[in-house]
């Protein structure tokens, strides 16, 4: 059984070698056809890619405004995901076109704004792929202006609350400071009064007077004790006022920090302007010099591969056709 199957295996290998040799012979026979089709496809791809209008990417980077507390906690005006959704859905498209006085019915005025949210950052990358970079820059700047106005309205309310809280805290601080000054004055007067009473008592003790003087000494002692007790109360109230002042001062500094952290300006200037930045422009709109499309190298490579396969297919088809014609003539 083994001896019979061995010649069959060798014969099958010979058939495979013959078939492979025949394939190579066909390719070599029709090489001019294959090369011609390959060159035609590559040439058409080069010409077509050169005729295509180049498209460039106009992009910018935005970030939602934030408020930083003294504890280090950062509160953002808007979530980056919501900012990205507002931009990609074209919520301000009609307003931007109206501001620029462009006709929304024209196809060239329909811009597809794309967004990207990198991980571990609050930045939102926005970009538009367009052949008309000048017009796209104008549109993107207009869009950013509308976004700044939109978030400006939201931050104005927050700023108003913070400013009001600052004013209330300052008034409380002034009232507590005034109370402390009054208590300090009372303490000074009480200390002076106590010193006078002590001096009189010492003078009375030096005279060595009888029973009446003993009653006077008792009254002096009671008065001194009451003064000392009241002075302790004044000391305690003054210390409590100082603690309240420190707490209010820390609260005011925290509010001022929130305002200054939300803007590139100083807190004083922010208070004068009435609000801080609700949207931060990390990167102004710019045109990337690298062409987005057409990708001429890729087009030429794909065209070359397609032309090569089509040429080989036509070569084998021609070979098959001629073989069939010869067989018919012999028949």
C-alpha positions in Angstrom: 0.0 0.0 0.0 2.8 2.3 0.9 4.7 1.5 -2.3 1.7 2.4 -4.5 1.0 5.7 -2.8 4.6 7.0 -3.1 4.6 7.5 -6.9 1.2 9.3 -6.6 2.7 11.8 -4.1 5.7 12.4 -6.4 3.4 12.9 -9.3 1.3 15.4 -7.4 4.4 17.4 -6.5 5.4 17.4 -10.2 2.0 18.8 -11.1 2.3 21.5 -8.4 5.8 22.5 -9.8 4.5 22.5 -13.3 1.5 24.6 -12.4 3.7 27.1 -10.6 6.1 27.2 -13.5 3.2 27.8 -15.9 1.9 30.7 -13.7 5.3 32.4 -13.8 5.5 31.8 -17.6 2.1 33.5 -18.1 3.1 36.5 -16.0 6.3 36.9 -18.0 4.5 36.4 -21.2 2.1 39.2 -20.5 4.4 41.4 -18.5 4.0 44.4 -20.8 0.3 44.3 -20.3 0.7 44.1 -16.5 3.3 46.9 -16.4 1.1 49.0 -18.7 -1.9 48.7 -16.5 0.2 49.3 -13.4 1.7 52.5 -14.9 -1.8 53.7 -16.0 -3.3 53.3 -12.6 -0.3 55.0 -10.8 -0.4 57.8 -13.3 -4.1 58.4 -12.9 -3.7 58.3 -9.1 -0.9 60.9 -9.3 -2.9 63.1 -11.6 -6.1 62.8 -9.6 -4.4 63.5 -6.3 -2.7 66.6 -7.7 -6.1 67.8 -9.0 -7.7 67.4 -5.6 -8.0 70.5 -3.5 -5.8 70.3 -0.4 -7.6 70.2 2.9 -6.0 71.6 6.1 -7.0 71.4 9.7 -7.9 74.6 11.6 -8.0 73.9 15.4 -8.1 75.5 18.8 -7.9 74.3 22.4 -10.5 75.4 25.1 -10.9 74.6 28.7 -13.8 75.4 31.1 -13.2 78.1 33.7 -12.5 77.1 37.3 -12.6 78.3 40.8 -9.9 77.2 43.3 -10.5 77.2 47.0 -7.8 77.7 49.6 -8.1 74.0 50.4 -6.9 73.3 46.8 -10.3 72.0 45.6 -11.0 73.0 42.0 -14.6 73.7 41.0 -15.2 73.9 37.2 -17.9 76.1 35.7 -18.7 73.3 33.2 -17.8 69.7 32.6 -15.5 69.2 29.6 -17.9 66.6 28.3 -20.8 69.1 28.3 -18.6 71.7 26.6 -17.6 69.2 23.9 -21.3 68.2 23.3 -22.4 71.9 23.0 -19.7 72.5 20.3 -20.1 69.3 18.3 -23.9 69.6 18.2 -23.6 73.0 16.5 -25.6 74.8 19.2 -24.2 78.2 18.1 -23.9 77.6 14.3 -26.8 79.8 13.3 -25.7 82.7 15.6 -22.1 82.6 14.3 -23.3 82.7 10.7 -25.7 85.6 11.5 -22.8 87.5 13.2 -20.6 86.9 10.2 -23.4 87.8 7.8 -23.0 84.5 5.9 -25.8 82.7 4.0 -26.7 79.5 5.9 -28.2 78.0 2.7 -24.8 77.9 1.0 -23.0 74.5 1.4 -19.6 76.2 1.9 -21.0 77.8 5.1 -21.8 74.4 6.7 -18.9 73.7 8.9 -18.5 70.3 10.7 -16.8 71.1 14.0 -15.2 68.0 15.6 -14.1 67.7 19.2 -11.6 65.5 21.1 -11.3 64.9 24.8 -7.8 63.7 25.8 -7.6 61.6 29.0 -6.5 63.2 32.3 -7.1 66.7 31.2 -9.9 69.3 31.1 -8.9 70.6 27.7 -11.2 70.3 24.7 -9.6 70.2 21.3 -11.9 71.5 18.5 -11.0 71.4 14.8 -12.5 71.8 11.4 -11.0 70.2 8.2 -11.5 72.6 5.3 -9.9 73.7 2.0 -10.9 77.4 2.8 -8.7 78.0 5.8 -9.3 81.8 5.9 -13.1 81.4 6.1 -12.7 78.6 8.6 -10.6 80.7 10.9 -13.2 83.4 10.9 -15.9 80.9 11.7 -13.9 79.3 14.6 -13.1 82.7 16.1 -16.8 83.6 15.9 -17.8 80.3 17.6 -15.3 80.9 20.4 -16.6 84.5 20.9 -20.2 83.1 21.3 -19.0 80.4 23.8 -17.2 83.1 25.9 -20.4 85.2 26.0 -22.5 82.2 26.9 -20.3 81.1 29.8 -19.9 84.8 30.7 -23.6 85.0 31.6 -23.2 82.0 33.9 -20.1 83.2 35.6 -21.7 86.7 36.2 -24.2 85.1 38.5 -21.6 83.2 40.4 -19.4 86.3 40.6 -22.3 88.3 42.0 -22.8 85.8 44.8 -19.1 85.8 45.7 -18.9 89.6 45.7 -22.0 89.8 47.9 -20.5 87.2 50.3 -17.3 89.2 50.4 -19.1 92.5 51.2 -21.2 90.7 54.0 -18.0 89.2 55.4 -16.2 92.6 55.4 -19.1 94.2 57.2 -19.1 91.5 59.8 -15.3 91.9 60.1 -15.7 95.6 60.6 -18.4 95.1 63.2 -16.4 92.6 65.2 -13.3 94.9 65.0 -15.4 97.8 66.3 -16.7 95.5 69.1 -13.1 94.5 70.0 -12.0 98.1 70.2 -14.9 98.9 72.5 -14.1 95.9 74.7 -10.4 96.8 74.8 -11.4 100.3 75.9 -13.6 98.9 78.6 -10.8 96.6 79.7 -8.3 99.5 79.9 -10.8 101.6 82.0 -11.5 98.6 84.2 -7.8 98.0 84.7 -7.3 101.7 85.6 -10.2 101.6 88.0 -8.9 98.5 89.7 -5.4 100.1 90.1 -7.0 103.1 91.8 -9.0 100.9 94.2 -5.9 98.9 95.0 -4.0 102.1 95.7 -6.8 103.4 98.1 -6.9 100.1 99.8 -3.2 100.1 100.4 -3.4 103.6 101.7 -6.2 102.6 104.1 -4.1 99.6 105.4 -1.2 101.9 106.1 -3.3 104.2 108.4 -4.3 101.3 110.8 -7.8 102.6 111.4 -10.4 100.6 113.4 -13.7 98.9 112.7 -15.0 101.3 110.1 -11.8 101.0 108.1 -12.3 97.2 108.2 -15.7 97.5 106.5 -14.2 99.8 104.0 -11.5 97.3 103.3 -14.1 94.6 102.8 -15.9 96.8 100.3 -12.7 97.5 98.5 -11.9 93.8 98.3 -15.4 92.9 96.9 -15.1 95.7 94.3 -11.6 94.5 93.3 -12.9 90.9 93.0 -15.8 92.0 90.8 -13.5 94.0 88.6 -11.1 91.1 88.2 -14.0 88.8 87.3 -15.4 91.3 84.7 -11.9 91.8 83.3 -11.7 88.0 82.8 -14.9 88.1 80.9 -13.6 91.0 78.7 -10.4 89.1 78.0 -12.5 86.0 76.9 -14.8 88.1 74.7 -11.8 89.8 73.1 -10.1 86.4 72.4 -13.4 85.1 70.9 -13.6 88.2 68.7 -10.0 87.6 67.5 -10.9 84.0 66.5 -14.0 85.3 64.6 -11.8 87.9 62.9 -9.3 85.2 61.8 -12.1 83.0 60.5 -13.7 85.9 58.5 -10.3 86.9 57.2 -9.7 83.4 56.0 -13.1 83.2 54.4 -12.6 86.6 52.6 -9.2 85.4 51.3 -10.8 82.2 50.1 -13.4 84.1 48.2 -10.8 86.5 46.7 -8.8 83.5 45.7 -11.8 82.0 43.9 -12.2 85.1 41.9 -8.5 85.5 41.0 -8.1 81.8 40.2 -10.9 82.1 37.6 -9.3 84.9 35.7 -5.9 85.9 34.4 -6.4 89.3 36.0 -5.9 90.3 39.6 -8.8 89.9 42.0 -9.2 93.6 42.3 -9.6 94.0 38.6 -12.1 91.1 38.5 -14.2 92.7 41.2 -14.3 95.9 39.1 -15.2 94.1 35.9 -17.9 92.1 37.7 -17.0 88.6 36.6 -14.2 86.1 35.8 -13.5 83.9 32.9 -16.0 81.1 32.3 -14.1 79.8 29.3 -10.3 79.7 28.9 -8.8 79.8 25.4 -5.7 77.6 25.9 -4.8 77.8 22.2 -6.1 80.4 19.8 -7.4 79.1 16.4 -4.5 78.3 14.0 -4.0 76.4 10.7 -1.9 73.3 10.8 0.6 73.5 7.9 0.4 69.7 7.5 -2.1 68.7 4.8 -4.9 66.5 6.2 -6.0 65.2 2.8 -5.6 64.1 0.1 -3.0 61.6 1.3 -1.2 61.3 -2.0 1.2 58.6 -1.0 -1.6 56.3 0.2 -3.6 57.0 -3.0 -0.6 56.2 -5.2 0.2 53.0 -3.3 -3.4 51.7 -3.3 -3.7 52.5 -7.0 -0.4 50.7 -7.7 -1.6 47.6 -5.8 -5.0 47.7 -7.6 -3.3 48.1 -11.0 -0.9 45.3 -10.4 -3.7 42.9 -9.4 -5.9 43.9 -12.3 -3.0 43.5 -14.7 -2.3 40.0 -13.5 -6.0 39.1 -13.7 -6.2 40.4 -17.3 -3.0 38.5 -18.2 -4.4 35.2 -17.0 -7.8 36.0 -18.7 -6.0 36.7 -22.0 -4.0 33.5 -21.6 -7.1 31.5 -20.9 -8.9 33.1 -23.9 -6.1 32.3 -26.3 -5.8 28.7 -25.0 -9.5 28.1 -25.6 -9.3 29.5 -29.1 -6.4 27.2 -30.0 -8.3 24.2 -28.6 -11.3 25.1 -30.7 -9.2 25.3 -33.9 -7.7 22.0 -33.2 -11.1 20.5 -32.6 
